[in-house]
Amino acid sequence: MSGIRGQLKSIATGFLFVSLICMVSGCSAKHVAVGQIAAMVDTGMAAFEADDDMAMLKTAFPGNIKLLEALLVNQPDNYNMHVLLARLYGSYAFAFPETEMEVAGLAEDEEETGLDPTVLRARADRYYQKGAAYALRALELKYPGISDRLKDKDLAAQSITGLQAADVPALFWYGFNLGAHVNLNKNSVRALAQAHLAVKAMQRVIELDPTYYHGGAHLFFMVWHGSRSPMMGGNQDKAKKHYQAARAITGHKLFLADLYYARFCLYQAGEREAFLETLEQVVASKDKVPELRMLNTVAAARATAYLEAVDEFFD
């Protein structure tokens, strides 16, 4: 908790510094100051991931998002700030409204939770779409016209293949947010029509830097292959390979990999006992890796909900 408070204090101090710079200096100095604040928030993301005070994080994320959006008005061509906003929106949507949606949707009595899964789904989806838009805008700043090229299936693959290692953060958060949007709208033809873009983005991330964000692209493909039946294009062998690759990258420190493996792969295989054992380990291990407390706490919250609803999964 102290890490988050210190980071927020630094950002608030930096924001005051920006305000003073804007009053007494020219435009160039203001641009430098705005960039410095964005860099502070970017490096401060480690403090977010190391904290497990979810109530505080739930408040801290929106504050940082709105701060960056306010700063972006003064520097709309700041590539790094667009990427950071894509990351913040995606991380917040995943950790809070989508996780709350999962928990509420599996509860025996939804009224007792005080949460409406439909409302939470819409909220998460809105944030994912905002995150994808910021990531795409970042790519557009470097590659003018790429937004239009991605709308053309004949040009999309070529455009994504042409991206380089320096583009991995923007590309990953584009694929992450877009993929999450598609996952929340499986009955939407319009959303499903964009799925190939998320797949192509994550394929390119693996080609360029498979270790980025704890091997997140491998987690994407584990869910992509593991959540579908063979008739719908699912492939459990591919899902398991991506699961193993993700675990190898993190040294088995990110328990989201185990959560997803149980939820999608073990569930699809009908392996109830392995499902239970894996999820119980996720819950028991959430505090073992200090630098990943936030993500592992989210994994534990979802694992607990799945364990309580095990009879719904294996009826």
Number of C-alpha atoms within 10 A of each C-alpha: 15 9 14 21 14 13 20 19 12 16 21 15 13 18 19 12 15 21 14 13 19 17 10 9 10 10 13 11 14 21 18 13 21 26 19 16 22 24 15 16 23 17 11 18 16 16 21 26 19 19 21 21 14 17 9 14 20 14 10 16 18 14 13 18 19 12 17 21 16 11 21 20 10 13 17 12 14 18 20 17 26 27 27 25 27 31 27 24 24 25 20 22 25 21 20 19 22 21 22 22 23 18 22 22 18 18 16 11 10 14 10 9 13 9 16 14 20 11 12 21 20 16 16 26 25 14 22 31 21 18 31 31 21 25 30 23 22 27 22 15 15 13 13 12 12 18 16 11 16 18 12 11 12 10 13 20 17 13 17 21 15 10 18 14 12 10 17 21 21 26 26 28 33 31 29 27 29 29 27 23 25 23 16 17 16 12 10 11 10 11 16 16 10 17 19 16 21 24 19 18 28 28 20 24 29 17 13 17 17 20 17 16 13 19 23 23 26 27 23 25 20 29 22 20 22 30 23 16 13 12 7 9 12 19 18 23 13 15 24 18 14 25 24 18 19 27 21 14 18 15 10 14 22 25 27 24 29 25 25 24 26 25 22 22 27 20 19 20 13 13 13 17 9 13 26 18 12 21 26 16 15 26 21 11 18 24 16 12 15 14 18 22 24 24 22 28 24 23 25 24 19 25 28 17 18 23 18 14 15 16 10 10 14 12 5
